Amino acid sequence: MQFIITDAGLARTRAIHLSGTRMLLAMMTLSLLLMAMAAGLYHWVFLKGAREGWPVIGSLVRLVVHDEFEQRDRFMRENIDAMARKLGAMQARMLQLDALGERVGGLAGVNTNDLKTGDGRGGVLVQARPLSLQELQATVSDLDQITGERTDLLTLMESRLIDARLKKMMIPTQAPIPSAHIGSPFGWRIDPFTGRQALHTGLDFQAQVGTTIQAAAGGVVVTAQSHPDYGNMVEVDHGNNLVTRYAHASRLLVKQGDLVRRGQALALVGTTGRSTGPHLHFEVLVQGVQQDPRRFLEAAQGSAPVVAQAAPAAARPH
């Protein structure tokens, strides 16, 4: 493309040659300049009209701002309603947890009503009307406080249940040789060595040499040695002045100071010490006094619970 520029005063002309590419660039540059000028003019007129309250522009500004506020309020309302519904569901779950906590508290021996604060309903109930942001924040704060209280309560109940389970595990209610036949029971009998009446201070479990002797409950091994009368003997302390004794073993499998669990192998059946044949002599001592082991073993079969209380001192064996 060629442009010819004529100067009348100087009576001369000047020719400008533009290729297609230059022409396209020139048009794009001109368009950008026009767009920038229009945007600047629109921005200036719009701001000036908004500040000075021109009728048409002022109405347009109010319409835009009102629509923006409505959208923001609608967005916030939808989010608050969604949070309120979730909060209501959480409060319903809290009521279920309270009911479950009361049942578990009964098992743990904890009166949950004495440890709760407030009405025990999980905070402010969400009504049918929309909640304000302040009400929602207050409800969340109440629920957070109650959640902390319930956590402490459940921790206490867990501790009580664990203590009860540990105490149960520390009571010798498992037979040291489950399948063995009981020979001599606890009580007075004719002594096989002297032929005189004497107190038998434990239970005799008849078994072959080498049969495994198990711990009747968990505890700490306080004695693992040979005794003139009991032969190879193991004693396990279960706490609360409660000790079990396992006598006449052929071999000991534990040593003093070992921690043992219920059912753990302690020794092997033998006939060492004051014994007439292979068997396990099993004793239960409360405050150092022998008790009838059947009271403890039968407790595992659903009979009355065993109370670790020493009976009057009895005559010592042998």
Protein Blocks (a to p, Z undefined) as FASTA:
>chain_A
ZZddddfklopacdddddfklmmmmmmmmmmmmmmmmmmmmmmmmmmmmmnopaklmmmm
mmmmmmmmmmmmmmmmmmmmmmmmmmmmmmmmmmmmmmmmmmmmmmnopafklmpgcjhn
opaaddfbdcdfklmmmmmmmmmmmmmmmmmmmmmmmmmmmmmmmmmmmpcfbcfblmbc
cfbdedddddfklopacddfbdcddddehiacddfbdcddfbdcddfklmpaddddebjh
iacddehiabdcbdehiacdehiafbdcdfehjdfbdcddddddeehiacdfklmmmmmn
opacdddddddddddeZZ
